[in-house]
Amino acid sequence: MKTTVKLWFGLVILILLSPLGLFLPEYFKAGDAWGEWGSDSLKELVGYVPQGLDKLSSLWSAPIPDYAFKGWEEKGLAHLSIAYIASAVLGIAVVAIVVLFLGTLVVKSRESRYEKSK
C-alpha cells in the first residue's frame, strides 16, 4: 500500500474517532478537553490569565465554536458527533489546501530557479 493511501486511511480513522473528544472529558470529569481552555477556564484552573493571552483572546474567534453548528448544542450526542466529524473534515481540508498551495509555490519557485541556471 502506498504511503499516501496509508496517510489518508489514518486521517479517516482519526476523523471518525474525533467524537471521543465529547465522551472522554465527560467520562473522566475533566471539564474542558486538554488544551481547549479559554481565558475563563484558565483563570479557574490557575487563578489568573496571562496579560498577553487576555489581550489576544479577543483577536480570534473559532469558525465553529465548540465544534457544534449554531443551534445544535442542545440536540444531543448524535448531532454533536456529526458536528465533531464535520469540524475534523473541514479542518483537514483547510490544512490540506494551504499545504498544497504552499507546495505548489515552492515547486514553481524551484523550477524557475532551475530554468534560469540552465
C-alpha positions as a Markdown table, in Angstrom:
| # | Residue | x | y | z |
|---|---|---|---|---|
| 1 | Met | 0.0 | 0.0 | 0.0 |
| 2 | Lys | 1.3 | 3.4 | -0.9 |
| 3 | Thr | 2.4 | 5.8 | 1.8 |
| 4 | Thr | -0.2 | 8.5 | 0.8 |
| 5 | Val | -3.0 | 5.9 | 0.9 |
| 6 | Lys | -1.9 | 4.9 | 4.4 |
| 7 | Leu | -1.9 | 8.6 | 5.4 |
| 8 | Trp | -5.4 | 9.2 | 4.1 |
| 9 | Phe | -6.6 | 6.0 | 5.7 |
| 10 | Gly | -5.1 | 7.1 | 9.0 |
| 11 | Leu | -6.8 | 10.5 | 8.7 |
| 12 | Val | -10.2 | 9.0 | 8.1 |
| 13 | Ile | -9.8 | 6.8 | 11.2 |
| 14 | Leu | -8.8 | 10.0 | 13.2 |
| 15 | Ile | -11.8 | 11.8 | 11.8 |
| 16 | Leu | -14.2 | 9.0 | 12.8 |
| 17 | Leu | -12.6 | 8.9 | 16.3 |
| 18 | Ser | -12.9 | 12.7 | 16.8 |
| 19 | Pro | -16.2 | 12.4 | 18.8 |
| 20 | Leu | -14.2 | 10.8 | 21.6 |
| 21 | Gly | -13.5 | 14.5 | 22.5 |
| 22 | Leu | -17.1 | 14.6 | 23.6 |
| 23 | Phe | -17.1 | 11.4 | 25.7 |
| 24 | Leu | -13.7 | 11.3 | 27.4 |
| 25 | Pro | -13.7 | 14.7 | 29.2 |
| 26 | Glu | -17.2 | 13.9 | 30.5 |
| 27 | Tyr | -16.2 | 10.3 | 31.5 |
| 28 | Phe | -13.1 | 11.5 | 33.4 |
| 29 | Lys | -14.9 | 14.6 | 34.8 |
| 30 | Ala | -12.2 | 16.7 | 33.3 |
| 31 | Gly | -14.3 | 19.7 | 32.2 |
| 32 | Asp | -12.7 | 21.0 | 29.0 |
| 33 | Ala | -10.6 | 18.9 | 26.8 |
| 34 | Trp | -6.8 | 19.2 | 27.1 |
| 35 | Gly | -5.5 | 22.5 | 25.6 |
| 36 | Glu | -9.0 | 23.8 | 24.8 |
| 37 | Trp | -9.1 | 26.2 | 27.7 |
| 38 | Gly | -10.5 | 29.7 | 27.2 |
| 39 | Ser | -9.3 | 32.6 | 29.3 |
| 40 | Asp | -12.2 | 32.0 | 31.7 |
| 41 | Ser | -11.3 | 28.3 | 32.2 |
| 42 | Leu | -7.6 | 29.2 | 32.6 |
| 43 | Lys | -8.4 | 31.7 | 35.3 |
| 44 | Glu | -10.4 | 29.0 | 37.1 |
| 45 | Leu | -7.6 | 26.4 | 36.7 |
| 46 | Val | -4.6 | 28.5 | 37.6 |
| 47 | Gly | -6.0 | 31.6 | 39.2 |
| 48 | Tyr | -5.0 | 34.2 | 36.7 |
| 49 | Val | -4.8 | 34.8 | 32.9 |
| 50 | Pro | -1.5 | 36.0 | 31.4 |
| 51 | Gln | -1.8 | 39.5 | 30.2 |
| 52 | Gly | -0.8 | 38.7 | 26.6 |
| 53 | Leu | -3.3 | 35.8 | 26.4 |
| 54 | Asp | -6.0 | 38.1 | 27.7 |
| 55 | Lys | -5.2 | 40.7 | 25.1 |
| 56 | Leu | -5.0 | 38.3 | 22.2 |
| 57 | Ser | -8.0 | 36.2 | 23.1 |
| 58 | Ser | -10.4 | 38.7 | 21.6 |
| 59 | Leu | -8.5 | 38.7 | 18.3 |
| 60 | Trp | -9.7 | 35.3 | 17.1 |
| 61 | Ser | -12.9 | 33.5 | 17.3 |
| 62 | Ala | -13.4 | 30.0 | 16.1 |
| 63 | Pro | -15.3 | 29.4 | 12.9 |
| 64 | Ile | -17.3 | 26.6 | 14.5 |
| 65 | Pro | -17.3 | 27.4 | 18.3 |
| 66 | Asp | -17.2 | 24.3 | 20.5 |
| 67 | Tyr | -17.2 | 22.2 | 17.3 |
| 68 | Ala | -21.0 | 22.5 | 17.0 |
| 69 | Phe | -23.1 | 24.2 | 14.5 |
| 70 | Lys | -25.3 | 27.1 | 15.6 |
| 71 | Gly | -28.4 | 25.7 | 17.4 |
| 72 | Trp | -27.0 | 22.1 | 17.7 |
| 73 | Glu | -25.6 | 22.5 | 21.2 |
| 74 | Glu | -28.7 | 21.0 | 22.8 |
| 75 | Lys | -29.7 | 18.5 | 20.2 |
| 76 | Gly | -27.9 | 15.5 | 21.8 |
| 77 | Leu | -24.8 | 13.4 | 21.4 |
| 78 | Ala | -25.6 | 12.1 | 17.9 |
| 79 | His | -25.8 | 15.6 | 16.4 |
| 80 | Leu | -22.7 | 16.7 | 18.3 |
| 81 | Ser | -20.8 | 13.7 | 17.0 |
| 82 | Ile | -21.8 | 14.7 | 13.4 |
| 83 | Ala | -20.6 | 18.2 | 14.1 |
| 84 | Tyr | -17.3 | 17.0 | 15.5 |
| 85 | Ile | -16.7 | 14.9 | 12.4 |
| 86 | Ala | -17.7 | 17.8 | 10.1 |
| 87 | Ser | -15.2 | 20.0 | 12.1 |
| 88 | Ala | -12.5 | 17.5 | 11.6 |
| 89 | Val | -13.2 | 17.2 | 7.9 |
| 90 | Leu | -13.3 | 21.0 | 7.5 |
| 91 | Gly | -10.0 | 21.5 | 9.5 |
| 92 | Ile | -8.2 | 18.8 | 7.5 |
| 93 | Ala | -9.5 | 20.2 | 4.2 |
| 94 | Val | -8.3 | 23.7 | 5.1 |
| 95 | Val | -4.9 | 22.5 | 6.1 |
| 96 | Ala | -4.5 | 20.3 | 3.0 |
| 97 | Ile | -5.5 | 23.2 | 0.7 |
| 98 | Val | -3.0 | 25.5 | 2.4 |
| 99 | Val | -0.2 | 22.9 | 2.2 |
| 100 | Leu | -0.9 | 22.0 | -1.4 |
| 101 | Phe | -0.9 | 25.7 | -2.3 |
| 102 | Leu | 2.4 | 26.4 | -0.5 |
| 103 | Gly | 3.9 | 23.2 | -2.0 |
| 104 | Thr | 2.9 | 24.4 | -5.5 |
| 105 | Leu | 4.6 | 27.8 | -4.8 |
| 106 | Val | 7.8 | 26.1 | -3.7 |
| 107 | Val | 7.9 | 23.7 | -6.7 |
| 108 | Lys | 7.3 | 26.6 | -9.1 |
| 109 | Ser | 10.0 | 28.7 | -7.4 |
| 110 | Arg | 12.5 | 25.8 | -7.7 |
| 111 | Glu | 11.5 | 25.1 | -11.3 |
| 112 | Ser | 12.1 | 28.8 | -12.2 |
| 113 | Arg | 15.5 | 28.8 | -10.5 |
| 114 | Tyr | 16.4 | 25.6 | -12.3 |
| 115 | Glu | 15.4 | 27.0 | -15.7 |
| 116 | Lys | 17.4 | 30.2 | -15.0 |
| 117 | Ser | 20.5 | 28.1 | -14.1 |
| 118 | Lys | 20.5 | 26.3 | -17.5 |
